[in-house]
């Protein structure tokens, strides 16, 4: 996040469809970054998954099936 500070406008020309995922327990600074991207990406879908944090996709400690399901829905 720190390395990309000040570059948000660079993302306005991304032509791909983009899925932005975050959990309701995601750190606030990451939510701010996702909100900024959501505001500038032209083809974006944002999903906030209730009850999870940034580590939700990890096999050992997270809930990867929930994350995988959101990605699957996006790709259909």
LUMBA-799981 format. One record per residue: residue number from 1; residue in three letters; x, y, z of N, C-alpha, C, O in turn. Coordinates in pm, whole numbers. Atoms other than C-alpha are relative to their C-alpha. Example, Ala and Ser with C-alpha at 12.3 -4.5 7.8 and 13.67 -1.06 7.14 Angstrom:
BEGIN
<site k="1" r="ala" n_east="89" n_north="-119" n_up="0" ca_east="1230" ca_north="-450" ca_up="780" c_east="90" c_north="120" c_up="0" o_east="194" o_north="118" o_up="66"/>
<site k="2" r="ser" n_east="-82" n_north="-119" n_up="-6" ca_east="1367" ca_north="-106" ca_up="714" c_east="-77" c_north="109" c_up="73" o_east="-26" o_north="220" o_up="90"/>
***
This chain:
BEGIN
<site k="1" r="unk" n_east="83" n_north="-119" n_up="0" ca_east="0" ca_north="0" ca_up="0" c_east="87" c_north="124" c_up="0" o_east="62" o_north="218" o_up="-77"/>
<site k="2" r="unk" n_east="-88" n_north="-118" n_up="-7" ca_east="277" ca_north="245" ca_up="92" c_east="75" c_north="23" c_up="-130" o_east="96" o_north="138" o_up="-170"/>
<site k="3" r="unk" n_east="-77" n_north="-14" n_up="124" ca_east="470" ca_north="174" ca_up="-228" c_east="-83" c_north="56" c_up="-115" o_east="-27" o_north="110" o_up="-210"/>
<site k="4" r="unk" n_east="86" n_north="-50" n_up="108" ca_east="169" ca_north="270" ca_up="-444" c_east="-66" c_north="133" c_up="35" o_east="-153" o_north="181" o_up="-38"/>
<site k="5" r="unk" n_east="58" n_north="-128" n_up="-42" ca_east="86" ca_north="591" ca_up="-258" c_east="14" c_north="105" c_up="-111" o_east="122" o_north="124" o_up="-167"/>
<site k="6" r="unk" n_east="0" n_north="-105" n_up="101" ca_east="-11" ca_north="867" ca_up="-500" c_east="-16" c_north="-49" c_up="-142" o_east="-4" o_north="30" o_up="-236"/>
<site k="7" r="unk" n_east="10" n_north="54" n_up="136" ca_east="-65" ca_north="636" ca_up="-796" c_east="-142" c_north="-44" c_up="-37" o_east="-161" o_north="-109" o_up="-140"/>
<site k="8" r="unk" n_east="137" n_north="50" n_up="20" ca_east="-442" ca_north="578" ca_up="-774" c_east="-53" c_north="32" c_up="-139" o_east="-125" o_north="-49" o_up="-198"/>
<site k="9" r="unk" n_east="49" n_north="-38" n_up="134" ca_east="-511" ca_north="762" ca_up="-1101" c_east="54" c_north="-91" c_up="-110" o_east="-6" o_north="-100" o_up="-217"/>
<site k="10" r="unk" n_east="-56" n_north="92" n_up="98" ca_east="-289" ca_north="512" ca_up="-1284" c_east="-94" c_north="-117" c_up="-29" o_east="-82" o_north="-182" o_up="-133"/>
<site k="11" r="unk" n_east="88" n_north="115" n_up="15" ca_east="-564" ca_north="254" ca_up="-1239" c_east="-125" c_north="31" c_up="-82" o_east="-203" o_north="-60" o_up="-111"/>
<site k="12" r="unk" n_east="122" n_north="-36" n_up="73" ca_east="-832" ca_north="446" ca_up="-1431" c_east="-4" c_north="-57" c_up="-141" o_east="-112" o_north="-63" o_up="-201"/>
<site k="13" r="unk" n_east="-6" n_north="55" n_up="135" ca_east="-719" ca_north="293" ca_up="-1760" c_east="0" c_north="-153" c_up="-4" o_east="17" o_north="-211" o_up="-111"/>
<site k="14" r="unk" n_east="4" n_north="147" n_up="-3" ca_east="-740" ca_north="-72" ca_up="-1648" c_east="-129" c_north="-44" c_up="-70" o_east="-238" o_north="-7" o_up="-28"/>
<site k="15" r="unk" n_east="118" n_north="40" n_up="78" ca_east="-972" ca_north="-235" ca_up="-1900" c_east="-61" c_north="-132" c_up="49" o_east="-174" o_north="-165" o_up="10"/>
<site k="16" r="unk" n_east="50" n_north="129" n_up="-50" ca_east="-1013" ca_north="-569" ca_up="-1720" c_east="-111" c_north="20" c_up="102" o_east="-116" o_north="121" o_up="172"/>
<site k="17" r="unk" n_east="98" n_north="2" n_up="-108" ca_east="-1310" ca_north="-650" ca_up="-1503" c_east="74" c_north="-42" c_up="127" o_east="152" o_north="-137" o_up="125"/>
<site k="18" r="unk" n_east="-76" n_north="20" n_up="-124" ca_east="-1185" ca_north="-641" ca_up="-1143" c_east="-96" c_north="-28" c_up="114" o_east="-198" o_north="39" o_up="130"/>
<site k="19" r="unk" n_east="73" n_north="30" n_up="-123" ca_east="-1320" ca_north="-799" ca_up="-826" c_east="84" c_north="49" c_up="117" o_east="199" o_north="9" o_up="134"/>
<site k="20" r="unk" n_east="-65" n_north="-46" n_up="-123" ca_east="-1230" ca_north="-618" ca_up="-505" c_east="-71" c_north="-67" c_up="116" o_east="-191" o_north="-46" o_up="137"/>
<site k="21" r="unk" n_east="54" n_north="71" n_up="-116" ca_east="-1282" ca_north="-835" ca_up="-199" c_east="61" c_north="54" c_up="127" o_east="182" o_north="80" o_up="134"/>
<site k="22" r="unk" n_east="-52" n_north="-27" n_up="-133" ca_east="-1251" ca_north="-738" ca_up="161" c_east="-97" c_north="-57" c_up="101" o_east="-214" o_north="-83" o_up="70"/>
<site k="23" r="unk" n_east="84" n_north="47" n_up="-108" ca_east="-1383" ca_north="-862" ca_up="490" c_east="-44" c_north="116" c_up="87" o_east="20" o_north="221" o_up="89"/>
<site k="24" r="unk" n_east="48" n_north="-105" n_up="-89" ca_east="-1583" ca_north="-662" ca_up="737" c_east="100" c_north="28" c_up="112" o_east="95" o_north="135" o_up="173"/>
<site k="25" r="unk" n_east="-102" n_north="-18" n_up="-104" ca_east="-1292" ca_north="-710" ca_up="981" c_east="137" c_north="37" c_up="-58" o_east="237" o_north="36" o_up="14"/>
<site k="26" r="unk" n_east="-125" n_north="-42" n_up="64" ca_east="-1025" ca_north="-598" ca_up="730" c_east="49" c_north="129" c_up="64" o_east="-31" o_north="214" o_up="104"/>
<site k="27" r="unk" n_east="-57" n_north="-123" n_up="-55" ca_east="-788" ca_north="-331" ca_up="859" c_east="-53" c_north="122" c_up="-75" o_east="-72" o_north="118" o_up="-196"/>
<site k="28" r="unk" n_east="59" n_north="-121" n_up="57" ca_east="-925" ca_north="18" ca_up="801" c_east="85" c_north="59" c_up="-112" o_east="31" o_north="107" o_up="-212"/>
<site k="29" r="unk" n_east="-84" n_north="-59" n_up="105" ca_east="-623" ca_north="135" ca_up="598" c_east="-16" c_north="-77" c_up="-131" o_east="-5" o_north="-19" o_up="-239"/>
<site k="30" r="unk" n_east="23" n_north="78" n_up="122" ca_east="-687" ca_north="-152" ca_up="352" c_east="-138" c_north="30" c_up="-58" o_east="-154" o_north="35" o_up="-180"/>
<site k="31" r="unk" n_east="134" n_north="-37" n_up="48" ca_east="-1057" ca_north="-65" ca_up="332" c_east="5" c_north="134" c_up="-74" o_east="-64" o_north="153" o_up="-174"/>
<site k="32" r="unk" n_east="-15" n_north="-129" n_up="68" ca_east="-956" ca_north="291" ca_up="240" c_east="62" c_north="-19" c_up="-138" o_east="20" o_north="46" o_up="-234"/>
<site k="33" r="unk" n_east="-62" n_north="27" n_up="130" ca_east="-734" ca_north="159" ca_up="-38" c_east="-99" c_north="-63" c_up="-96" o_east="-105" o_north="-27" o_up="-213"/>
<site k="34" r="unk" n_east="101" n_north="65" n_up="85" ca_east="-1011" ca_north="-64" ca_up="-169" c_east="-106" c_north="101" c_up="-44" o_east="-150" o_north="98" o_up="-159"/>
<site k="35" r="unk" n_east="98" n_north="-103" n_up="35" ca_east="-1255" ca_north="228" ca_up="-160" c_east="55" c_north="92" c_up="-108" o_east="-17" o_north="129" o_up="-201"/>
<site k="36" r="unk" n_east="-62" n_north="-86" n_up="102" ca_east="-1011" ca_north="441" ca_up="-359" c_east="4" c_north="-71" c_up="-135" o_east="-29" o_north="-10" o_up="-237"/>
<site k="37" r="unk" n_east="-1" n_north="77" n_up="125" ca_east="-968" ca_north="167" ca_up="-620" c_east="-141" c_north="-14" c_up="-56" o_east="-162" o_north="-3" o_up="-177"/>
<site k="38" r="unk" n_east="139" n_north="13" n_up="43" ca_east="-1343" ca_north="117" ca_up="-632" c_east="-48" c_north="128" c_up="-70" o_east="-130" o_north="122" o_up="-161"/>
<site k="39" r="unk" n_east="40" n_north="-127" n_up="58" ca_east="-1380" ca_north="484" ca_up="-716" c_east="65" c_north="32" c_up="-133" o_east="17" o_north="119" o_up="-206"/>
<site k="40" r="unk" n_east="-74" n_north="-36" n_up="121" ca_east="-1132" ca_north="485" ca_up="-1004" c_east="-2" c_north="-109" c_up="-107" o_east="7" o_north="-78" o_up="-226"/>
<site k="41" r="unk" n_east="2" n_north="108" n_up="99" ca_east="-1146" ca_north="142" ca_up="-1172" c_east="-130" c_north="5" c_up="-81" o_east="-238" o_north="17" o_up="-23"/>
<site k="42" r="unk" n_east="121" n_north="-15" n_up="83" ca_east="-1387" ca_north="154" ca_up="-1468" c_east="-92" c_north="-122" c_up="1" o_east="-213" o_north="-106" o_up="-18"/>
<site k="43" r="unk" n_east="80" n_north="123" n_up="5" ca_east="-1507" ca_north="-210" ca_up="-1451" c_east="26" c_north="-79" c_up="127" o_east="105" o_north="-173" o_up="128"/>
<site k="44" r="unk" n_east="-32" n_north="56" n_up="-131" ca_east="-1516" ca_north="-307" ca_up="-1087" c_east="-126" c_north="-48" c_up="71" o_east="-233" o_north="12" o_up="60"/>
<site k="45" r="unk" n_east="104" n_north="49" n_up="-91" ca_east="-1729" ca_north="-513" ca_up="-854" c_east="66" c_north="-12" c_up="136" o_east="173" o_north="-71" o_up="150"/>
<site k="46" r="unk" n_east="-55" n_north="6" n_up="-136" ca_east="-1672" ca_north="-474" ca_up="-483" c_east="-92" c_north="-85" c_up="87" o_east="-214" o_north="-70" o_up="85"/>
<site k="47" r="unk" n_east="74" n_north="86" n_up="-91" ca_east="-1777" ca_north="-733" ca_up="-228" c_east="67" c_north="5" c_up="137" o_east="188" o_north="-14" o_up="149"/>
<site k="48" r="unk" n_east="-49" n_north="9" n_up="-137" ca_east="-1742" ca_north="-710" ca_up="148" c_east="-65" c_north="-120" c_up="63" o_east="-187" o_north="-131" o_up="69"/>
<site k="49" r="unk" n_east="48" n_north="123" n_up="-62" ca_east="-1772" ca_north="-1045" ca_up="322" c_east="-6" c_north="22" c_up="151" o_east="95" o_north="54" o_up="214"/>
<site k="50" r="unk" n_east="20" n_north="-24" n_up="-143" ca_east="-1914" ca_north="-1017" ca_up="671" c_east="71" c_north="-105" c_up="85" o_east="69" o_north="-224" o_up="54"/>
<site k="51" r="unk" n_east="-57" n_north="88" n_up="-100" ca_east="-1722" ca_north="-1163" ca_up="963" c_east="140" c_north="-52" c_up="-27" o_east="192" o_north="-132" o_up="50"/>
<site k="52" r="unk" n_east="-136" n_north="47" n_up="28" ca_east="-1383" ca_north="-1218" ca_up="799" c_east="97" c_north="117" c_up="-5" o_east="57" o_north="233" o_up="-11"/>
<site k="53" r="unk" n_east="-103" n_north="-102" n_up="9" ca_east="-1053" ca_north="-1033" ca_up="788" c_east="87" c_north="-25" c_up="-121" o_east="53" o_north="-105" o_up="-208"/>
<site k="54" r="unk" n_east="-89" n_north="6" n_up="117" ca_east="-765" ca_north="-995" ca_up="544" c_east="61" c_north="-138" c_up="-21" o_east="103" o_north="-170" o_up="-133"/>
<site k="55" r="unk" n_east="-62" n_north="132" n_up="10" ca_east="-636" ca_north="-1347" ca_up="615" c_east="-101" c_north="-110" c_up="-33" o_east="-69" o_north="-228" o_up="-21"/>
<site k="56" r="unk" n_east="107" n_north="98" n_up="22" ca_east="-962" ca_north="-1520" ca_up="519" c_east="35" c_north="-106" c_up="-104" o_east="-15" o_north="-218" o_up="-96"/>
<site k="57" r="unk" n_east="-33" n_north="97" n_up="106" ca_east="-811" ca_north="-1690" ca_up="212" c_east="102" c_north="-104" c_up="44" o_east="126" o_north="-200" o_up="-29"/>
<site k="58" r="unk" n_east="-101" n_north="95" n_up="-47" ca_east="-547" ca_north="-1872" ca_up="419" c_east="-65" c_north="-132" c_up="40" o_east="-168" o_north="-133" o_up="108"/>
<site k="59" r="unk" n_east="53" n_north="133" n_up="-31" ca_east="-605" ca_north="-2246" ca_up="448" c_east="-3" c_north="-28" c_up="150" o_east="-102" o_north="-79" o_up="203"/>
<site k="60" r="unk" n_east="-15" n_north="41" n_up="-139" ca_east="-485" ca_north="-2284" ca_up="805" c_east="-87" c_north="79" c_up="97" o_east="-144" o_north="23" o_up="190"/>
<site k="61" r="unk" n_east="68" n_north="-84" n_up="-98" ca_east="-652" ca_north="-1991" ca_up="978" c_east="-125" c_north="69" c_up="-54" o_east="-201" o_north="126" o_up="24"/>
<site k="62" r="unk" n_east="109" n_north="-76" n_up="59" ca_east="-907" ca_north="-1849" ca_up="736" c_east="-121" c_north="-84" c_up="-37" o_east="-143" o_north="-192" o_up="16"/>
<site k="63" r="unk" n_east="119" n_north="66" n_up="54" ca_east="-1222" ca_north="-1944" ca_up="553" c_east="8" c_north="8" c_up="-151" o_east="-72" o_north="78" o_up="-215"/>
<site k="64" r="unk" n_east="-24" n_north="-14" n_up="144" ca_east="-1094" ca_north="-1994" ca_up="199" c_east="-119" c_north="-37" c_up="-87" o_east="-131" o_north="12" o_up="-199"/>
<site k="65" r="unk" n_east="116" n_north="38" n_up="79" ca_east="-1418" ca_north="-2155" ca_up="83" c_east="-93" c_north="118" c_up="-25" o_east="-157" o_north="126" o_up="-130"/>
<site k="66" r="unk" n_east="84" n_north="-118" n_up="17" ca_east="-1604" ca_north="-1828" ca_up="136" c_east="60" c_north="91" c_up="-106" o_east="-11" o_north="142" o_up="-193"/>
<site k="67" r="unk" n_east="-70" n_north="-83" n_up="98" ca_east="-1344" ca_north="-1633" ca_up="-61" c_east="-9" c_north="-63" c_up="-138" o_east="-38" o_north="6" o_up="-237"/>
<site k="68" r="unk" n_east="6" n_north="71" n_up="128" ca_east="-1336" ca_north="-1898" ca_up="-335" c_east="-140" c_north="11" c_up="-62" o_east="-152" o_north="26" o_up="-183"/>
<site k="69" r="unk" n_east="136" n_north="-11" n_up="50" ca_east="-1714" ca_north="-1882" ca_up="-366" c_east="-26" c_north="137" c_up="-63" o_east="-91" o_north="145" o_up="-167"/>
<site k="70" r="unk" n_east="16" n_north="-135" n_up="57" ca_east="-1705" ca_north="-1505" ca_up="-425" c_east="74" c_north="13" c_up="-133" o_east="24" o_north="74" o_up="-227"/>
<site k="71" r="unk" n_east="-76" n_north="-4" n_up="124" ca_east="-1436" ca_north="-1546" ca_up="-689" c_east="-72" c_north="-79" c_up="-109" o_east="-81" o_north="-36" o_up="-223"/>
<site k="72" r="unk" n_east="76" n_north="82" n_up="94" ca_east="-1635" ca_north="-1823" ca_up="-855" c_east="-121" c_north="75" c_up="-53" o_east="-145" o_north="73" o_up="-174"/>
<site k="73" r="unk" n_east="116" n_north="-78" n_up="44" ca_east="-1947" ca_north="-1605" ca_up="-865" c_east="40" c_north="111" c_up="-96" o_east="-30" o_north="137" o_up="-194"/>
<site k="74" r="unk" n_east="-48" n_north="-109" n_up="86" ca_east="-1748" ca_north="-1322" ca_up="-1019" c_east="37" c_north="-51" c_up="-140" o_east="13" o_north="16" o_up="-240"/>
<site k="75" r="unk" n_east="-49" n_north="54" n_up="127" ca_east="-1603" ca_north="-1544" ca_up="-1291" c_east="-111" c_north="-62" c_up="-87" o_east="-89" o_north="-88" o_up="-205"/>
<site k="76" r="unk" n_east="109" n_north="61" n_up="77" ca_east="-1938" ca_north="-1688" ca_up="-1398" c_east="-68" c_north="100" c_up="-89" o_east="-162" o_north="65" o_up="-161"/>
***
